[in-house]
């Protein structure tokens, strides 16, 4: 399997502010799209919710997946359901739902539009250990990208003969060149602390 691999760091991100606190846009597709213009097909971001109660912006025709990184957050989707999220628990919902949050937390966001969808996974690697992440693409899906965001700690991985070393807040972005069914990655934690990673899987039709 071949990938176009890129390691994104803090200087590559776009910081933004919203009513609940600070947000950071990690990456969007296509290139040069952004959240403000609502012209992205998919987007990854992190946000810090600094107030006890906030209301999410209405995002028409946007599917959202949200995973808590730190803290505890209660999501209340009006006329639908309420859900409490602890670290590395997630919820998925539509951007045009009337959604409120209760509690202070840091969160990871995946947003998709049009014919794009995605999944989020949490990986934990013990100090001085390695983990094999294997993913089988569903037969009816076209895999577009696999992204590894380092929440804490650090890891290294060799992609197409090149070794990438990611530290906290780095994003390893792998755009898929072909659509093989099986994808396998060896992630090595060479640090003395636990490493937490959020993996984003992006599909397109």
Secondary structure, DSSP 8 states (H G I E B T S, - for coil): --EEEEEE-GGGSEEEEETTEEEEEEEEESTT--TTTT--SEEEEEEEE-SSEEE----TTEEEEEEEEEE-EEEEETTTEEEEE-TT-EEEEETTS-EEEES-EEEEEEEEETTEEEEEEEEEE-TTEEEEEEEE--TT-EEEEEEEEEEESEEEEEETTEEEEEETT-EEEEEESS--SEEEEEEEE-SSS-EEEEEEEEEE-
